[in-house]
Amino acid sequence: MQKELEQYFDRLWPITRSLTGDGNRESLQILSELVGLKIHEIPSGTTCFDWTVPPEWNVREAWIKSPTGEKIIDFKHNNLHLLGYSIPVRETMSLEDLKKHLYSLPDQPDWIPYRTSYYKERWGFCLTHRQLESLQPGEYEVCIDSTLDTAGSMTLADAIIPGETTDEIFFSTYICHPSMANNELSGPLVQAFLYRAIKALGQTRYTYRFLFAPETIGPIYYLSQQGEHLKKHLKAGYVLNCIGDAGQFTYKRSRQSNSLADRAAETVLHQTEIGCRAEDFFPLGSDERQYCSPGFDLPVGSVMRTRYFIYPEYHTSADNKDFISFEAMETAVARLVDIVRLIEANAYYVNQMPHCEPQLGKRGLYPNLGSDTSTRLRVAAMMWTLNLADGKHDLIDIVRRSGQPSGEILESVKVLLEHGLLKEL
């Protein structure tokens, strides 16, 4: 998987993505090789709650030439150089006037910042602070060949894997950042490979829904169309972003704080990932703030590694291929599949022989030698499962209270059901 992840990363990396534009379409076409995407075009000007889909933005070229005629900043060399949603410009101006449109990071002088101006018309360029300080007085030629088309559209895509029921598990990620590795491509890549892994599981109890959309405005539009459906059918959901670096996992709880999504994710991550952390919901960050807005209050948490805002490379040119790990992404897919398996198996069970322990030995479920340690974990898992299978504790409760590995509990449930010692409510 790691090699495939890297191949797709390399194809997606140079593409200019934003809230709208041809780069988003191209990115979704590439991802559709992995995911059965249904692509939607939402006309610019479409209203959704308090928001409006912006004009479609595309860029042909953007550069600055020095007084000597040298092209010192070029969008084609790094698409972070251009302020996102810059209006078209073709002017010659003094360094003093040009500096009003330049953005840098004095505290991180070798990195290019990522900046946007989606909803206010302006233009600008981003550059390293060292480069900014090296600029000499004189006349600079500026070119931004961009279009803002009010007759354009916003592109997003979803995919559905039907299950035995109409109850849904939801995964959401964004496709609106230009060349950034962790805070962009890790989310769509992990989600695409997760889609493939869930498809490979075969028939599932739940229906699985996947959304690839520009951050904020994409989910806001999607909720304006699917929000009432999700309120009725969504049982658990996760936003995937910043999930490709080598840091430990971070889980941000849903607004509900103890939903199925929260309990399943925290149970799996705490059992499998040393040093993982869980945080309560807060209404800043990524698209979880839309799904968890009070009018919807959906059970949607966020699975990350090092959370946005925390790592210094965030929203800079240093968030590049060197910063991420394809092994970390592969592990993320595996952990998310573990969460899915736990959710799929989660149910309330009732011990069919609740008066004292059933005799496991005569059913071939107990070791013949009292000191046989090879089956100790399995026996412990069965004992815990039988003891807590009283119709009041679901499977996640059993895993969490027992402290047994979720895989052992899942296997014990399977065995006990086969031997008639357990019944699902």
N, C-alpha and C positions, 0 to 999 in steps of 0.2 A: 504493500500500500504506500509506503514512504516514497518510492520512486514515482508512482503515479501522482501522488500529491505534489511532488516537486515539478513534474512535467506540466500539470495544470496550473500551478503557481506561475511558472515561467511564461506561460501563454497569457495569463490574466494580468500579470504585473504591469506591463507598460501601458495598459489601456486607461484612458482618461474617463473616470466615472464621476458622476455628480448626481444631483437630484433628478436630472433628466438628461437626455442626449443619446447620441449614437453609441457612445462607449458602454452605456448600460445595456443597450440591445446586444452589442457584440459579446459582452460578458455573459449575458443570459443564454445566448446561443451556444457558447462554449460549455456552460454548466448543464445545458440540456442534453449533452452527451452522457451525463451521469444521472440526470433526474428527468422524470417524465413531466416536464414543465408545461403549464398552460400560461402563455404570455399575454398580458393585458396592456392595452394602451389607454391611458386616462387623459382626455383632452385638457390642455392648459386652460385655466379659468374655471375648472370644475370646483365647486364648493363642497367641502366636507367638514361638518361641524363649524368651527370658527376659522377654518383655514381655506386657502385657495391653492389649487395646483399651479405652480409658477410657469412662466414661459419656458419653452424648451431651449436649453443652452448647448451650443456646440462651438468648438474653437478650431480654426484652421491653422493659425500660427500666432505667436506672441513673442516679442523680443524687445530688448533695449540695446541701442548702439551708443557707444561712448563718443566723446568729441572727436576721437581719431577714426571713427567709423567702424570700430571693432564691435562685434556682437557679443556683449558681455553677459547677458542673461537671455536664455533661449528656452521657451516652453518645450521644444522638441527634445532637449537634453534631459529635462526633469520637469514633469508636469506639475510638481508642487510649486514651481516658480511663479505660477499665475494664480492670483487671487480668484477663488472659485466664483463663478457667475459674473466675472468682469465684463463690463459693457465694451463695445468696440471703441478703439482710440487710434488715431494716427496724428501725432503731434511732435514738435520739437520744442524742448523746454530746458530751462536752467536746472542745474543740480538742486538748487534750493526748492524749486517747484516740484521736481521729481521726487524728492525725499518725502513729500506729503503722501506719496502713494507707495512707499516702500515699507516692508515689514521684515523685521529680523528678531533674533533672540539674543540680547546682550549677555544673558547668563549661560547661553549655550552657543557660543560664537561660531562654531563650525557646522551647525545644523541649519537646514532650511525649515522654517515653520510652515505649517498647513493652516491657511486662513480662507474663509469664505464670506460672501455677502449675498446671501440668497434673496433676501426680501427688501434690500435697499440698493438702488442703482449706484454703483461706484466701480472703480477699476483699481488695480494694484498689482504689484509684483512682490514675491517673497525671495529672500536671499540670505546668505549667511551674514552674520554681523561683521565678520572680518572683511567680507567683500564690500559691505556697505561702508565701512570705515576707509576702505582703499579708494573710493570714488573721488575723482578730481573735479574741481570746478570746470564748467563749460556747458556747451549745449548738447543735450542728449536726444536722440531720436527714439520715439516710442511707437510700437505697433502692436495692437491687439485686434486681430481679425476674428471676431466672434459674432455670433448671432443669438438673439433672444426672440424666439418665435412664439407669438401668442396663439398661433394656429397649430402649435406643436403638441406634444403629449409627454406624459410621465410613463415610464415602462416599469412594470413589476410582474412577478410570476409566482404562481403557486402550483402545488402538486398534492395529490391525495392518494393514499394507499388505503383502499376500502378494507374494513374489518368485519367481524361477525356482527358488531353492533354499530349504532350511529354515535356512540360516545367517542370523543376525540381526544387525541394527544397532539399537541401543536409545537412546532419548532419554527423559529423566526430568526432571520439574520438580515443584514443590510448590504447594499451594493452601491454605495454613493461616494466612497472615498477614492481618490486617485492613488497613485503608487504608495500604499502603506501596507505593511505585511501583517502585523498582529492586529491592528485596529482596522482591519478590512478583510483581507483575503482569508485569514484563518477561519472566520465565521462561515462564509459561503462554502469554502472547501470542506470543512468538517461536516457541515450540514449536508452537502451533496453526497459525501461518502457514507454518512449516517443513513441517508435515504436508501442507498444501495444495500447497506447492511440490514436494514429493517425489511426490505423487500426479500432478502435472502432467508429471513426467518420463516417464510411461508405464511399460512393463515394466522392472523392475529385477532385477538378479542376486540381491540380498539381500532378505530379508523385513525390514520395518521395524516396530518396536514402540515405542509411545509410552505413557508412564505419567504421569498427573496425580494426585498423592496428597498428603495431609498429610505434612509433613516428618518424618523419622525413623520414626515408628510405621507410616506408610503403606508405605514400601519394606521395612521389616522384615516386615510381614505379607505383602507381595507376594513377597518372597524365600522366605518359608515355604511358599508355594504354587508358585512358578515358579522357585525357585533352582536346582534340579537341571536343569530344562530349559535355563535360561540357561547353566549350566556346560557343557552339551553343544553349544549352538548359537550362543552370543553371540560375535561376532568383534570388535565394537567398540561402545562406548557412551559417552554423554555426559550429565552433569547440566547443566542450563541454569538459571542463576540470576544475579542482579545483572548483567544483560546489557543494560540499557536506558539507562545513563548515557553521558555523552559522553567518558568516559575511554578509554584504549587497551585492547585486548584482553588478557586474562590467561588462560593455559591452565594448569590444574593437572593434572599427569600422573596416570595410574593408578598403583596400587601396583606394577604390573609395570614401569612406567617407560619401556618401549620396545615397547609393544604396537602393534598396527595403529592403534588409536584415537589413541595418542600421536603416532606418526609422521605420520599423515595430518593431524591438527590442527596440529601444529607446522609442518609443511611449508607448508600453505596460509597460515596466519596470518603466518608470517615472510616469506613472499613477497608478501603483499598488504597487510599492516597495519604501517606504520612505528611503531616503539616498542612493539610487543607484547612481552609477557614470558611466560616459562614457568617453572613452579615444580614442584619435586618433590612427590610425594604426602605429606600429613601427616594423621593420623587425627583431625582436628578440622574443623569446617566444616559442610558440607551432606550430602546423601545419598550422595555418593561414599564416605563412610566405611562405609556399610552394604554397598554393592556390592563394596568393596575389603577387607572384613573377611577374615581369613585363611581362614575356612571356605569362602568363595566366590572371593575373589581374581579378580574379573571384570575384564576390560579396559575399565574405565570411568573416563574423565577428566572434567574439569569445564571448560566454556567460560563465561567471564565477561568483563565489562569490568573495572571497578574491583572488586577482590575484597572480599567481606564482611570485617568487622573493620577495614578500612583507612580507608574514607571516613567523615568525622565524622557524616554524616547517617544512618548505618546504625542501624537500630532506633530511629528517632526520627520525630517528625512532620515533620521537614524532608525526609524521603525521600518527596517528593510529586511532583506533576505538573511543577512547575517544575524539579525536579532531573533529570528524564529527557529523552531526545530520541527522538522517533519515527523520525527519520532514522537514529539509531544502531541502533534495533531493526531497521529495514529492512536496514541493512548487515549486521547479525548474521545475519539470515535468509539473505542472499546468501552470506556466508562459510560458513555451515553447509552450504548447497547445494554450494559448491565442495568442501568436505570430503567430502560424500556422493559427488560425481562422481569424486573421486580414489579413494575406496575402491571404488566400483563398477568402475573401470577397472583397479584394481591387480591385477597378475598377473605371472608370470614369462614372459619372452619369449625366443626364440632367433633370432638372426640366421641367415637361410637362406643367406647368402653371406659367411661369416666370414673368408675368406682375402682380405685387403685390402678396400678399399672397393668396393662395387658401383658401377657407373657410373650415377649418378643422372640425368645429363643426357639420356641416350637414352630415359629413362622420363619425361622432362618434369618432373623434380623438382629440377633444378639450374638456376640462372640462366644465360642465354646470355652475359651480360656479366659478366666477372669482378669488376667493381666495383659490381654491382647490390646496393645496400644494402637494398632493400625486402624481399628474401627472406632476408636474412642470418640473422635469428632462426630462421626455419623450417629453413634448412639446418643451422644449429648444432644445433637440436633433433634433427633426423634423424641427424646424425653421432653425437651423444651416445647416442641410443637404439640405433643399430646397434652401437656399440662396447661398450655395457654389457649388451646383450641376449644374455647368455651362459648363461642358465638359473640364474645364481647371484644376480643382482640383480633384485629386483622393481621395479615401476614407480616406487614411492616412492623407492627407492634411486637410480634414474636421475634423478629430479627433484632430489633433494637433492644428489647428487654433481655433477650438471651445473650446478646453479645456474640452469637455464633455467626460465622460467615454466611452471607445471604445465599451463596451457592449451596451450602450444606443444608440450610433450611428448605430451600426450593426442592432439593433432592429428597429430603425427608418427607415433605408433603406428597410428592409423587409416589414414593414407596408406600406410605401409609394409606393413601387413597387406593392403591392397587390391592392392598391387603384388607380393605374394608374397615380399617381402624379409624378412618377420617371421612368426614362428609362435608362438602362445600355447601354453605348456606345459599 
